Amino acid sequence: MPAVVGAVKVLTLSTSSIFNIGDVYAMHPYSQAKTFAGGGSFNTGDDIQIQLDKSSIQVSDKDTIDQVIE
């Protein structure tokens, strides 16, 4: 069924978003990310105490594509 659309104002679109006006059968947004973190990262909860005297992370990632997302 055709859609009648008036004025549209798009403020922002993120990396994995889809903007569609009109009829559509299926939409499949995807995104990919690579995260590097040192010791003590990604901890969640109440009253967590972490003591890292000397902590460092060194990353050398020379490959262009790790895994293709289709």
N, CA, C and O atoms as CSV, one atom per row, in Angstrom:
chain,resi,resn,atom,element,x,y,z
A,1,MET,N,N,0.845,-1.166,0.000
A,1,MET,CA,C,0.000,0.000,0.000
A,1,MET,C,C,0.893,1.232,0.000
A,1,MET,O,O,1.736,1.371,0.887
A,2,PRO,N,N,0.738,2.113,-0.949
A,2,PRO,CA,C,1.597,3.293,-1.038
A,2,PRO,C,C,1.424,4.215,0.155
A,2,PRO,O,O,0.333,4.343,0.712
A,3,ALA,N,N,2.509,4.844,0.530
A,3,ALA,CA,C,2.492,5.778,1.652
A,3,ALA,C,C,2.638,7.200,1.130
A,3,ALA,O,O,3.414,7.454,0.209
A,4,VAL,N,N,1.898,8.118,1.716
A,4,VAL,CA,C,2.015,9.535,1.390
A,4,VAL,C,C,2.721,10.191,2.560
A,4,VAL,O,O,2.225,10.172,3.686
A,5,VAL,N,N,3.884,10.774,2.288
A,5,VAL,CA,C,4.711,11.340,3.344
A,5,VAL,C,C,4.909,12.820,3.062
A,5,VAL,O,O,5.181,13.219,1.930
A,6,GLY,N,N,4.772,13.614,4.087
A,6,GLY,CA,C,5.011,15.051,3.961
A,6,GLY,C,C,6.486,15.360,4.162
A,6,GLY,O,O,7.347,14.573,3.769
A,7,ALA,N,N,6.777,16.487,4.762
A,7,ALA,CA,C,8.155,16.908,5.009
A,7,ALA,C,C,8.803,16.013,6.054
A,7,ALA,O,O,8.166,15.639,7.039
A,8,VAL,N,N,10.061,15.672,5.841
A,8,VAL,CA,C,10.814,14.814,6.757
A,8,VAL,C,C,12.099,15.537,7.132
A,8,VAL,O,O,12.807,16.049,6.266
A,9,LYS,N,N,12.393,15.574,8.416
A,9,LYS,CA,C,13.637,16.177,8.892
A,9,LYS,C,C,14.407,15.118,9.671
A,9,LYS,O,O,13.944,14.646,10.710
A,10,VAL,N,N,15.568,14.748,9.174
A,10,VAL,CA,C,16.410,13.753,9.827
A,10,VAL,C,C,17.501,14.493,10.579
A,10,VAL,O,O,18.281,15.231,9.976
A,11,LEU,N,N,17.561,14.303,11.891
A,11,LEU,CA,C,18.569,14.979,12.697
A,11,LEU,C,C,19.864,14.180,12.740
A,11,LEU,O,O,20.937,14.714,12.461
A,12,THR,N,N,19.764,12.909,13.086
A,12,THR,CA,C,20.965,12.079,13.147
A,12,THR,C,C,20.640,10.653,12.715
A,12,THR,O,O,19.509,10.187,12.852
A,13,LEU,N,N,21.636,9.987,12.201
A,13,LEU,CA,C,21.573,8.559,11.904
A,13,LEU,C,C,22.868,7.950,12.417
A,13,LEU,O,O,23.953,8.453,12.124
A,14,SER,N,N,22.762,6.888,13.168
A,14,SER,CA,C,23.975,6.249,13.672
A,14,SER,C,C,24.543,5.318,12.614
A,14,SER,O,O,23.982,5.180,11.527
A,15,THR,N,N,25.644,4.690,12.936
A,15,THR,CA,C,26.362,3.866,11.978
A,15,THR,C,C,25.537,2.694,11.474
A,15,THR,O,O,25.571,2.395,10.281
A,16,SER,N,N,24.807,2.030,12.336
A,16,SER,CA,C,24.073,0.836,11.920
A,16,SER,C,C,22.570,1.084,11.798
A,16,SER,O,O,21.778,0.154,11.944
A,17,SER,N,N,22.176,2.314,11.535
A,17,SER,CA,C,20.747,2.606,11.445
A,17,SER,C,C,20.258,2.545,10.003
A,17,SER,O,O,21.045,2.581,9.057
A,18,ILE,N,N,18.945,2.453,9.861
A,18,ILE,CA,C,18.302,2.415,8.555
A,18,ILE,C,C,17.255,3.518,8.518
A,18,ILE,O,O,16.477,3.677,9.460
A,19,PHE,N,N,17.237,4.268,7.446
A,19,PHE,CA,C,16.225,5.296,7.242
A,19,PHE,C,C,15.394,4.886,6.039
A,19,PHE,O,O,15.925,4.734,4.939
A,20,ASN,N,N,14.106,4.709,6.237
A,20,ASN,CA,C,13.241,4.232,5.173
A,20,ASN,C,C,11.968,5.050,5.143
A,20,ASN,O,O,11.373,5.346,6.179
A,21,ILE,N,N,11.560,5.411,3.928
A,21,ILE,CA,C,10.258,6.028,3.725
A,21,ILE,C,C,9.558,5.204,2.653
A,21,ILE,O,O,10.070,5.071,1.541
A,22,GLY,N,N,8.408,4.659,2.972
A,22,GLY,CA,C,7.667,3.878,1.990
A,22,GLY,C,C,7.577,2.416,2.384
A,22,GLY,O,O,7.858,2.037,3.521
A,23,ASP,N,N,7.181,1.614,1.423
A,23,ASP,CA,C,6.975,0.194,1.665
A,23,ASP,C,C,8.311,-0.540,1.691
A,23,ASP,O,O,9.230,-0.214,0.939
A,24,VAL,N,N,8.401,-1.522,2.557
A,24,VAL,CA,C,9.619,-2.324,2.653
A,24,VAL,C,C,9.232,-3.723,3.120
A,24,VAL,O,O,8.322,-3.890,3.932
A,25,TYR,N,N,9.930,-4.718,2.598
A,25,TYR,CA,C,9.654,-6.103,2.995
A,25,TYR,C,C,10.453,-6.480,4.240
A,25,TYR,O,O,9.894,-6.983,5.214
A,26,ALA,N,N,11.755,-6.236,4.204
A,26,ALA,CA,C,12.603,-6.586,5.347
A,26,ALA,C,C,13.798,-5.640,5.392
A,26,ALA,O,O,14.331,-5.243,4.356
A,27,MET,N,N,14.209,-5.287,6.602
A,27,MET,CA,C,15.395,-4.457,6.802
A,27,MET,C,C,16.309,-5.170,7.776
A,27,MET,O,O,15.847,-5.730,8.770
A,28,HIS,N,N,17.588,-5.156,7.502
A,28,HIS,CA,C,18.548,-5.871,8.339
A,28,HIS,C,C,19.759,-4.983,8.640
A,28,HIS,O,O,20.776,-5.078,7.953
A,29,PRO,N,N,19.664,-4.132,9.646
A,29,PRO,CA,C,20.856,-3.343,9.994
A,29,PRO,C,C,21.880,-4.210,10.725
A,29,PRO,O,O,21.513,-5.153,11.426
A,30,TYR,N,N,23.142,-3.894,10.564
A,30,TYR,CA,C,24.183,-4.601,11.297
A,30,TYR,C,C,25.315,-3.630,11.588
A,30,TYR,O,O,25.463,-2.605,10.923
A,31,SER,N,N,26.089,-3.963,12.565
A,31,SER,CA,C,27.270,-3.175,12.883
A,31,SER,C,C,28.350,-4.118,13.378
A,31,SER,O,O,28.078,-5.252,13.772
A,32,GLN,N,N,29.552,-3.638,13.349
A,32,GLN,CA,C,30.663,-4.435,13.850
A,32,GLN,C,C,31.596,-3.524,14.632
A,32,GLN,O,O,31.717,-2.335,14.337
A,33,ALA,N,N,32.247,-4.092,15.623
A,33,ALA,CA,C,33.126,-3.302,16.470
A,33,ALA,C,C,34.257,-4.177,16.988
A,33,ALA,O,O,34.116,-5.394,17.113
A,34,LYS,N,N,35.353,-3.550,17.279
A,34,LYS,CA,C,36.491,-4.241,17.879
A,34,LYS,C,C,36.881,-3.464,19.128
A,34,LYS,O,O,37.099,-2.254,19.061
A,35,THR,N,N,36.970,-4.130,20.241
A,35,THR,CA,C,37.213,-3.468,21.509
A,35,THR,C,C,38.474,-4.016,22.156
A,35,THR,O,O,38.667,-5.230,22.225
A,36,PHE,N,N,39.318,-3.136,22.621
A,36,PHE,CA,C,40.516,-3.512,23.372
A,36,PHE,C,C,40.406,-2.874,24.750
A,36,PHE,O,O,40.045,-1.703,24.868
A,37,ALA,N,N,40.716,-3.639,25.789
A,37,ALA,CA,C,40.621,-3.110,27.138
A,37,ALA,C,C,41.657,-3.788,28.026
A,37,ALA,O,O,42.038,-4.935,27.793
A,38,GLY,N,N,42.097,-3.079,29.025
A,38,GLY,CA,C,43.088,-3.603,29.945
A,38,GLY,C,C,42.451,-4.302,31.125
A,38,GLY,O,O,41.232,-4.467,31.186
A,39,GLY,N,N,43.278,-4.707,32.048
A,39,GLY,CA,C,42.802,-5.392,33.243
A,39,GLY,C,C,41.908,-4.494,34.075
A,39,GLY,O,O,42.184,-3.305,34.231
A,40,GLY,N,N,40.840,-5.060,34.608
A,40,GLY,CA,C,39.913,-4.297,35.416
A,40,GLY,C,C,38.821,-3.622,34.620
A,40,GLY,O,O,38.021,-2.878,35.186
A,41,SER,N,N,38.766,-3.859,33.335
A,41,SER,CA,C,37.737,-3.230,32.504
A,41,SER,C,C,36.476,-4.080,32.500
A,41,SER,O,O,36.519,-5.272,32.801
A,42,PHE,N,N,35.366,-3.465,32.162
A,42,PHE,CA,C,34.067,-4.110,31.999
A,42,PHE,C,C,33.561,-4.766,33.283
A,42,PHE,O,O,32.825,-5.750,33.215
A,43,ASN,N,N,33.931,-4.257,34.421
A,43,ASN,CA,C,33.416,-4.784,35.681
A,43,ASN,C,C,32.119,-4.060,36.024
A,43,ASN,O,O,32.043,-2.835,35.937
A,44,THR,N,N,31.115,-4.814,36.408
A,44,THR,CA,C,29.850,-4.225,36.810
A,44,THR,C,C,29.446,-4.768,38.174
A,44,THR,O,O,29.846,-5.869,38.556
A,45,GLY,N,N,28.664,-4.003,38.895
A,45,GLY,CA,C,28.201,-4.453,40.204
A,45,GLY,C,C,28.364,-3.361,41.233
A,45,GLY,O,O,28.792,-2.250,40.921
A,46,ASP,N,N,28.022,-3.686,42.454
A,46,ASP,CA,C,28.115,-2.732,43.548
A,46,ASP,C,C,29.379,-3.003,44.363
A,46,ASP,O,O,29.760,-4.155,44.572
A,47,ASP,N,N,30.010,-1.946,44.809
A,47,ASP,CA,C,31.170,-2.005,45.715
A,47,ASP,C,C,32.314,-2.847,45.156
A,47,ASP,O,O,32.881,-3.667,45.878
A,48,ILE,N,N,32.656,-2.660,43.904
A,48,ILE,CA,C,33.800,-3.365,43.318
A,48,ILE,C,C,35.053,-2.559,43.612
A,48,ILE,O,O,35.101,-1.352,43.379
A,49,GLN,N,N,36.059,-3.239,44.122
A,49,GLN,CA,C,37.336,-2.596,44.415
A,49,GLN,C,C,38.419,-3.306,43.627
A,49,GLN,O,O,38.620,-4.511,43.774
A,50,ILE,N,N,39.113,-2.554,42.792
A,50,ILE,CA,C,40.163,-3.111,41.949
A,50,ILE,C,C,41.424,-2.310,42.175
A,50,ILE,O,O,41.406,-1.079,42.166
A,51,GLN,N,N,42.519,-3.021,42.378
A,51,GLN,CA,C,43.801,-2.357,42.562
A,51,GLN,C,C,44.779,-2.948,41.561
A,51,GLN,O,O,45.173,-4.109,41.669
A,52,LEU,N,N,45.159,-2.149,40.603
A,52,LEU,CA,C,46.130,-2.552,39.602
A,52,LEU,C,C,47.318,-1.614,39.716
A,52,LEU,O,O,47.237,-0.445,39.337
A,53,ASP,N,N,48.410,-2.126,40.235
A,53,ASP,CA,C,49.580,-1.268,40.421
A,53,ASP,C,C,50.161,-0.849,39.075
A,53,ASP,O,O,50.319,0.342,38.805
A,54,LYS,N,N,50.476,-1.825,38.236
A,54,LYS,CA,C,51.020,-1.529,36.911
A,54,LYS,C,C,50.232,-2.341,35.902
A,54,LYS,O,O,50.300,-3.570,35.896
A,55,SER,N,N,49.495,-1.668,35.061
A,55,SER,CA,C,48.697,-2.347,34.063
A,55,SER,C,C,48.789,-1.575,32.756
A,55,SER,O,O,48.614,-0.357,32.726
A,56,SER,N,N,49.061,-2.284,31.697
A,56,SER,CA,C,49.095,-1.639,30.387
A,56,SER,C,C,48.620,-2.638,29.338
A,56,SER,O,O,48.705,-3.852,29.524
A,57,ILE,N,N,48.129,-2.104,28.254
A,57,ILE,CA,C,47.700,-2.941,27.140
A,57,ILE,C,C,48.329,-2.375,25.876
A,57,ILE,O,O,48.253,-1.175,25.611
A,58,GLN,N,N,48.944,-3.247,25.108
A,58,GLN,CA,C,49.552,-2.852,23.843
A,58,GLN,C,C,48.967,-3.747,22.763
A,58,GLN,O,O,49.046,-4.972,22.850
A,59,VAL,N,N,48.387,-3.137,21.757
A,59,VAL,CA,C,47.699,-3.878,20.713
A,59,VAL,C,C,48.382,-3.618,19.384
A,59,VAL,O,O,48.650,-2.473,19.020
A,60,SER,N,N,48.657,-4.682,18.675
A,60,SER,CA,C,49.181,-4.583,17.320
A,60,SER,C,C,48.303,-5.467,16.446
A,60,SER,O,O,48.457,-6.689,16.431
A,61,ASP,N,N,47.390,-4.850,15.725
A,61,ASP,CA,C,46.437,-5.583,14.899
A,61,ASP,C,C,46.665,-5.164,13.448
A,61,ASP,O,O,46.197,-4.108,13.025
A,62,LYS,N,N,47.372,-5.977,12.698
A,62,LYS,CA,C,47.770,-5.599,11.342
A,62,LYS,C,C,46.833,-6.151,10.268
A,62,LYS,O,O,46.924,-5.736,9.113
A,63,ASP,N,N,45.940,-7.072,10.618
A,63,ASP,CA,C,45.048,-7.585,9.586
A,63,ASP,C,C,43.928,-6.590,9.307
A,63,ASP,O,O,43.489,-5.859,10.195
A,64,THR,N,N,43.475,-6.577,8.057
A,64,THR,CA,C,42.470,-5.615,7.646
A,64,THR,C,C,41.072,-6.060,8.057
A,64,THR,O,O,40.297,-5.255,8.573
A,65,ILE,N,N,40.743,-7.312,7.840
A,65,ILE,CA,C,39.414,-7.825,8.120
A,65,ILE,C,C,39.547,-9.053,9.015
A,65,ILE,O,O,40.247,-10.003,8.665
A,66,ASP,N,N,38.879,-9.039,10.168
A,66,ASP,CA,C,38.903,-10.196,11.060
A,66,ASP,C,C,37.859,-11.228,10.632
A,66,ASP,O,O,38.184,-12.401,10.448
A,67,GLN,N,N,36.627,-10.800,10.476
A,67,GLN,CA,C,35.541,-11.693,10.072
A,67,GLN,C,C,34.533,-10.871,9.289
A,67,GLN,O,O,34.099,-9.807,9.729
A,68,VAL,N,N,34.173,-11.378,8.132
A,68,VAL,CA,C,33.234,-10.663,7.282
A,68,VAL,C,C,31.818,-10.869,7.810
A,68,VAL,O,O,31.415,-11.997,8.095
A,69,ILE,N,N,31.070,-9.789,7.938
A,69,ILE,CA,C,29.680,-9.855,8.362
A,69,ILE,C,C,28.809,-9.664,7.130
A,69,ILE,O,O,28.918,-8.647,6.445
A,70,GLU,N,N,27.951,-10.626,6.844
A,70,GLU,CA,C,27.089,-10.528,5.669
A,70,GLU,C,C,25.644,-10.478,6.075
A,70,GLU,O,O,24.764,-10.395,5.218
